[in-house]
């Protein structure tokens, strides 16, 4: 009989059911997440392209992590910071302040 694998603890301060902002094209799988920002209002998971208000979509933090498990690496991103990468599979680069 095999032993069950331990489920790692949830690394984010926010619960998996916290609402976050992303883009409909990311949810549809048409764009990757290349930019993550965290501010006083919460998390934003974006593709680094120009965004119109109509592009926005609210999903649960647990759902967005299922779309891209590498987001677990950013669980400790401080408020007022952002992280970006040039492509999927590339390392996340963190920086303080608003994304440029």
SULWO-V483533 format. One record per residue. N is the residue number from 0. SS is DSSP state (A for helix, B for strand, O for the rest). D_FIRST is the distance of its C-alpha to the first C-alpha in whole Angstrom. Layout:
n=N ss=SS d_first=D_FIRST
n=N ss=SS d_first=D_FIRST
This chain:
n=0 ss=O d_first=0
n=1 ss=O d_first=4
n=2 ss=O d_first=7
n=3 ss=O d_first=9
n=4 ss=O d_first=12
n=5 ss=O d_first=15
n=6 ss=O d_first=18
n=7 ss=O d_first=21
n=8 ss=O d_first=24
n=9 ss=O d_first=27
n=10 ss=O d_first=30
n=11 ss=O d_first=33
n=12 ss=O d_first=35
n=13 ss=O d_first=36
n=14 ss=O d_first=33
n=15 ss=O d_first=31
n=16 ss=O d_first=34
n=17 ss=O d_first=37
n=18 ss=B d_first=39
n=19 ss=B d_first=40
n=20 ss=B d_first=43
n=21 ss=B d_first=42
n=22 ss=B d_first=44
n=23 ss=A d_first=43
n=24 ss=A d_first=43
n=25 ss=A d_first=40
n=26 ss=A d_first=38
n=27 ss=O d_first=40
n=28 ss=O d_first=38
n=29 ss=O d_first=42
n=30 ss=O d_first=42
n=31 ss=O d_first=39
n=32 ss=O d_first=39
n=33 ss=O d_first=42
n=34 ss=B d_first=43
n=35 ss=B d_first=42
n=36 ss=B d_first=44
n=37 ss=B d_first=44
n=38 ss=B d_first=47
n=39 ss=O d_first=48
n=40 ss=O d_first=47
n=41 ss=B d_first=43
n=42 ss=B d_first=41
n=43 ss=B d_first=43
n=44 ss=B d_first=41
n=45 ss=B d_first=43
n=46 ss=O d_first=44
n=47 ss=O d_first=47
n=48 ss=O d_first=50
n=49 ss=O d_first=52
n=50 ss=O d_first=51
n=51 ss=O d_first=53
n=52 ss=A d_first=53
n=53 ss=A d_first=52
n=54 ss=A d_first=49
n=55 ss=B d_first=47
n=56 ss=B d_first=44
n=57 ss=B d_first=42
n=58 ss=B d_first=38
n=59 ss=B d_first=35
n=60 ss=A d_first=34
n=61 ss=A d_first=31
n=62 ss=A d_first=32
n=63 ss=A d_first=34
n=64 ss=A d_first=31
n=65 ss=A d_first=29
n=66 ss=A d_first=32
n=67 ss=O d_first=32
n=68 ss=A d_first=29
n=69 ss=A d_first=31
n=70 ss=A d_first=33
n=71 ss=A d_first=31
n=72 ss=A d_first=33
n=73 ss=A d_first=36
n=74 ss=O d_first=34
n=75 ss=O d_first=37
n=76 ss=O d_first=40
n=77 ss=O d_first=43
n=78 ss=O d_first=45
n=79 ss=O d_first=48
n=80 ss=B d_first=46
n=81 ss=B d_first=45
n=82 ss=B d_first=43
n=83 ss=B d_first=43
n=84 ss=O d_first=42
n=85 ss=O d_first=44
n=86 ss=O d_first=41
n=87 ss=O d_first=38
n=88 ss=O d_first=36
n=89 ss=O d_first=39
n=90 ss=O d_first=38
n=91 ss=O d_first=39
n=92 ss=B d_first=43
n=93 ss=B d_first=44
n=94 ss=B d_first=47
n=95 ss=B d_first=49
n=96 ss=O d_first=51
n=97 ss=O d_first=51
n=98 ss=O d_first=50
n=99 ss=O d_first=53
